[in-house]
Amino acid sequence: MKTEDLDQTIITHIHSRARELEGILGSDVICYFGQIHPGYFRLFRNFIESVKVKSIQNNNSLSIILRTPGGSVETVERLVTVIRHHYSTVNFIVPDIALSAGTIFCLSGDRIYMDYSSSLGPIDPQVLLPDGSDYVAALGYLDKVEEISSQEDLSPADVVFLNQLDLAQLALYEQARDLSVDLLKKWLVQYKFKDWTHHRTTNPDTEVTEDEKVERAQEIADALCDNKLWHSHGRHLDLTKLKELRLEIDDYSQEDELRNAIRGYNDLLTAYCDRMGLTYFFHSHLLMEPAS
């Protein structure tokens, strides 16, 4: 079989798996794979517009298969603006990982689907270096500055480090941290907590107030942003750890039909990406080719 024929056969199977999952979920289904980078925004916006135009669903619902190491929190905000312009209900499915800014992206959804092997991550916004060469984890940097500044006796290396601090860049890291917390609080209350009307454990059956939703969202945001709690920017937070935060997740580990449909689509699509050497792609069966 020629290479181009093999590629087309794989794409045909990917489309078929996407349609199968769409039928089970009753929503439009897309896949976002790769870093959340500002350079991808226009492509994503055009992609969502095209999917919406060709949608055969009538319930205004979107399910996003997300696999990402993270990226720009400012870009997450722009992506959410685009999605919510076109869809009233947005659910996220994490078969593998959605770390850092990817976790923030997930928490803008109405529901999050994971199984026992899935992971979200601590919130440590990544800020682009001034020369545009790479991202740096903002909270890790701020924690180090705080640690050194709190010491009474500084080593020569610490003095050099503090003297070389770029205060403007430091302020940028603080702003990224504050933006992450503000977005989490806003989206949790607006979307994920929208149907949380009564308490289930403490004071059962009493109504949940808006202030209580905000307080709960603040607790989750603070915990996810606490590097001292997780010890690593790349720490994987599975269902067990997320339940300790009392963050409600839809666990599909025991739902055979849904689990098989998700893995059938995700695994084939990520294998295709690896084979083609793609660092990112967006996919919908409604469009001819994965966008990359």
Buried (B, 14 or more C-beta within 10 A) or exposed (E): EEEEEEBEEBBEBBBBBBBBBBEBBEBBBBBBBBBBBEEBBEEBBEBBEBBBEEBEBEEBBBBBBBBBBBBBBBBBBBBBEBBBEBBEBBBBBBBBBBBBBBBBBBBBBBBBBBBEBBBBBBBBBBBBEEEEEEBBBBBBBBBEBEEBEEEEEEEEEBEEBEEEEEEEBBEBBBBBBEBBBEBBBBBBBBBBBEEBEEEEEEEEEEEBEEEBBBEBBBBBBBBBBBBEEBEEBBBBBBBEBBEEBEBBBBBBEEBEEBBBBBBBBBEBBBEBBEEEEBEBBBBBBBBEEBBB
